[in-house]
Structures are given as structure tokens and as C-alpha cells.
Amino acid sequence: MRSILILFHPPLLHPMPAQDQPITDDLAGLYVEHSTWLQGWLRRRVGDTFAAADLAQDTFLSLLDRKTAAIEIREPRPFLATVARRLLAHRHRRQLLETAYLEALACLPEEVAPSPEARLMAVESLQQIDRVLDGLPPKVREAFLLAHLVELSYAEIAERLGTSTSSVKQYLTRANRECMFALAV
């Protein structure tokens, strides 16, 4: 479990650049004021204290990553709930992906089933691809999923997305390239 308090006390680790200090101070105040509420809110949704604590910390970390100044947030609790809801949805989607993969593996005969290490690597790769897809524009992501999961042709994807087949080709080129780069690292 990551410790958000360490993140909000940068002098213990290393000095922050002057321009980042006010944002960190603002977020530290936001964390102190609302972290307990957010953890309770998440605990009621996930039913697990530890998962709620992790999601709450991830919520504040995402604000730190974006360098969002807390002073700019007019309604902190609805804002934090929105960010946490998105993280919760991403977590749920990753769990569904992992479950589907493991269920597919369970149907394989034991002699052709991958080793536990290979399974872990595959699940991590799926999660990496999921993160990449999450960062893509909606049409690019949708084209990728329709092509690779539903196995539609370019023309069928173009019809569903209301675009041209050349646009679909560009979408798939972009999505495939991003996924390959993410997996190559």
C-alpha cells in the first residue's frame, strides 16, 4: 500500500521545485480535510476497508500527477467522488479482464495451460493494454475493441462509428502502435 502522507511531506524525500510546492500544499490540505470521508464513501461501495484505502490514495495521487491545485476545486467532495468513481470503474474493468482471461485458461487442458508465471505476465500485459486504451480517444478505443474483440471488418467498424474506413484504419494503426509501445517497455 502506498503512503500518501509521504507524498505530501516532500522535504523528507527531496526538495520540490518552487512552482510545485503550492499545489502540493493545497493537496495536503485537501487530503487532511477529506481523506477520511472519501475512504468511508469508497468502503460503502467496495465493501473492503483496504481496497477503499488504496482507491482513496490513488484518487489523491491522480490529482498530484495532474498537478491539480486544490484551491481550484470548488466542491471538493463531489470532485473527489467523481475521480474515485472513475478509478473504481477502471479497477472493475481490469478485474473483469483478468477474470475473463483466467476463465478462458481454466477451459484449457492442463498440458497446454500456461505456467503461473506466464499467466501473471499475460494478466499484467492485459492491464497495460487496458491503461493504454483508457488514454486513447473514444473512437480509437472503440475501433480497437471492435476489431480485436468482436472481429469486425473495417467497413463494419466504420458503419458503427459513423466514419470512413480510412479513418478506421488510422484509428487502428494508432491504437495498435500505442499498445505495442506499451508492451515493448
C-alpha positions as CSV (number, residue, x, y, z in Angstrom):
1,M,0.0,0.0,0.0
2,R,1.4,3.4,-0.9
3,S,1.6,6.1,1.7
4,I,0.1,9.3,0.6
5,L,1.5,11.1,3.7
6,I,5.0,10.6,2.4
7,L,4.0,12.2,-0.8
8,F,2.7,15.2,1.0
9,H,5.8,15.7,3.0
10,P,8.4,16.0,0.2
11,P,11.2,17.6,2.4
12,L,11.6,14.1,3.9
13,L,12.4,12.7,0.5
14,H,13.8,15.5,-1.7
15,P,13.0,19.2,-2.2
16,M,10.3,20.1,-4.7
17,P,10.7,22.8,-7.3
18,A,9.2,26.1,-6.0
19,Q,6.3,26.1,-8.6
20,D,5.1,22.7,-7.4
21,Q,5.1,23.5,-3.7
22,P,1.8,25.4,-3.5
23,I,0.0,22.6,-5.4
24,T,1.4,20.0,-3.0
25,D,0.4,22.2,0.0
26,D,-3.1,22.6,-1.4
27,L,-3.4,18.8,-2.0
28,A,-2.1,18.1,1.5
29,G,-4.9,20.3,2.9
30,L,-7.4,18.6,0.7
31,Y,-6.2,15.2,1.8
32,V,-6.3,16.1,5.5
33,E,-9.8,17.5,5.2
34,H,-11.4,14.9,3.0
35,S,-9.5,11.6,3.0
36,T,-11.4,10.0,5.9
37,W,-14.7,10.9,4.2
38,L,-13.5,9.6,0.9
39,Q,-12.3,6.3,2.4
40,G,-15.7,5.8,4.0
41,W,-17.5,6.7,0.8
42,L,-15.4,4.1,-1.1
43,R,-15.7,1.5,1.7
44,R,-19.5,1.6,1.3
45,R,-19.1,1.0,-2.4
46,V,-16.5,-1.7,-2.4
47,G,-17.1,-3.4,0.9
48,D,-13.4,-3.7,1.7
49,T,-11.5,-1.3,4.0
50,F,-8.1,-2.0,2.4
51,A,-9.4,-1.6,-1.2
52,A,-11.1,1.6,-0.1
53,A,-7.9,3.0,1.4
54,D,-5.9,2.1,-1.8
55,L,-8.5,3.7,-4.0
56,A,-8.6,6.9,-1.9
57,Q,-4.8,7.1,-2.1
58,D,-5.0,6.6,-5.8
59,T,-7.5,9.4,-6.1
60,F,-5.2,11.8,-4.4
61,L,-2.2,10.5,-6.3
62,S,-4.0,11.1,-9.6
63,L,-4.5,14.7,-8.5
64,L,-0.9,15.0,-7.7
65,D,0.1,13.6,-11.1
66,R,-2.1,16.1,-12.8
67,K,-0.8,18.9,-10.6
68,T,-4.3,19.9,-9.9
69,A,-4.4,22.8,-7.4
70,A,-6.9,22.1,-4.6
71,I,-7.6,25.8,-4.5
72,E,-9.2,25.5,-7.9
73,I,-11.7,22.8,-6.7
74,R,-14.9,24.5,-5.8
75,E,-16.8,21.4,-4.5
76,P,-14.1,19.0,-3.1
77,R,-16.3,16.1,-2.2
78,P,-18.2,15.8,-5.4
79,F,-15.0,16.3,-7.3
80,L,-13.1,13.6,-5.3
81,A,-16.1,11.3,-5.7
82,T,-16.0,11.7,-9.5
83,V,-12.3,11.0,-9.6
84,A,-12.7,8.0,-7.3
85,R,-15.7,6.7,-9.4
86,R,-13.5,6.7,-12.5
87,L,-10.8,4.8,-10.7
88,L,-13.3,2.4,-9.4
89,A,-14.6,1.8,-12.9
90,H,-11.1,1.2,-14.2
91,R,-10.4,-1.2,-11.4
92,H,-13.6,-3.1,-12.1
93,R,-12.9,-3.2,-15.8
94,R,-9.4,-4.6,-15.1
95,Q,-10.8,-7.2,-12.8
96,L,-13.3,-8.3,-15.5
97,L,-10.5,-8.6,-18.0
98,E,-8.4,-10.7,-15.6
99,T,-11.4,-12.9,-14.7
100,A,-12.3,-13.5,-18.3
101,Y,-8.7,-14.4,-19.1
102,L,-8.5,-16.8,-16.1
103,E,-11.8,-18.4,-17.0
104,A,-10.6,-19.0,-20.6
105,L,-7.4,-20.6,-19.2
106,A,-9.5,-22.9,-16.9
107,C,-11.1,-24.4,-20.0
108,L,-7.7,-25.5,-21.5
109,P,-6.4,-29.0,-20.9
110,E,-3.7,-29.0,-18.2
111,E,-0.9,-30.0,-20.6
112,V,-1.4,-26.8,-22.8
113,A,-2.3,-24.4,-20.0
114,P,0.4,-21.7,-19.4
115,S,2.5,-21.7,-16.3
116,P,1.6,-19.5,-13.3
117,E,4.4,-17.1,-14.4
118,A,3.1,-16.9,-17.9
119,R,-0.4,-16.3,-16.6
120,L,0.8,-13.4,-14.4
121,M,2.7,-11.9,-17.4
122,A,-0.4,-12.1,-19.6
123,V,-2.6,-10.5,-16.9
124,E,-0.1,-7.7,-16.5
125,S,0.0,-7.2,-20.3
126,L,-3.8,-7.1,-20.4
127,Q,-3.8,-4.5,-17.7
128,Q,-1.1,-2.5,-19.5
129,I,-3.2,-2.6,-22.7
130,D,-6.3,-1.5,-20.7
131,R,-4.4,1.5,-19.4
132,V,-3.2,2.4,-22.9
133,L,-6.8,2.1,-24.3
134,D,-8.1,4.2,-21.5
135,G,-5.8,7.1,-22.6
136,L,-7.0,7.0,-26.2
137,P,-9.8,9.0,-27.8
138,P,-13.2,7.1,-27.6
139,K,-13.4,6.4,-31.3
140,V,-9.9,5.0,-31.4
141,R,-10.5,2.8,-28.4
142,E,-13.9,1.6,-29.8
143,A,-12.4,0.8,-33.2
144,F,-9.6,-1.3,-31.5
145,L,-12.1,-3.2,-29.4
146,L,-14.5,-3.8,-32.3
147,A,-11.6,-5.1,-34.4
148,H,-9.9,-7.3,-31.9
149,L,-12.7,-8.5,-29.6
150,V,-15.7,-8.5,-31.9
151,E,-13.6,-9.2,-35.0
152,L,-15.5,-6.7,-37.3
153,S,-14.2,-5.6,-40.6
154,Y,-13.0,-2.1,-41.3
155,A,-16.3,-1.4,-43.2
156,E,-18.4,-2.7,-40.3
157,I,-16.5,-0.7,-37.8
158,A,-16.8,2.4,-40.0
159,E,-20.5,1.9,-40.1
160,R,-20.8,1.5,-36.4
161,L,-18.7,4.6,-35.7
162,G,-20.2,6.7,-38.4
163,T,-16.9,7.3,-40.1
164,S,-14.8,6.3,-43.1
165,T,-12.8,3.1,-43.5
166,S,-9.7,5.2,-43.9
167,S,-10.4,6.7,-40.5
168,V,-10.9,3.3,-39.0
169,K,-7.5,2.2,-40.5
170,Q,-5.9,5.3,-38.9
171,Y,-7.6,4.6,-35.6
172,L,-6.4,1.0,-35.5
173,T,-2.9,2.0,-36.6
174,R,-2.7,4.4,-33.7
175,A,-4.2,2.0,-31.1
176,N,-2.1,-0.9,-32.2
177,R,1.1,1.2,-32.2
178,E,0.3,2.6,-28.7
179,C,-0.3,-0.9,-27.4
180,M,2.9,-2.3,-28.9
181,F,5.0,0.5,-27.5
182,A,3.5,0.0,-24.0
183,L,4.2,-3.8,-24.2
184,A,7.7,-3.2,-25.5
185,V,8.8,-1.2,-22.5
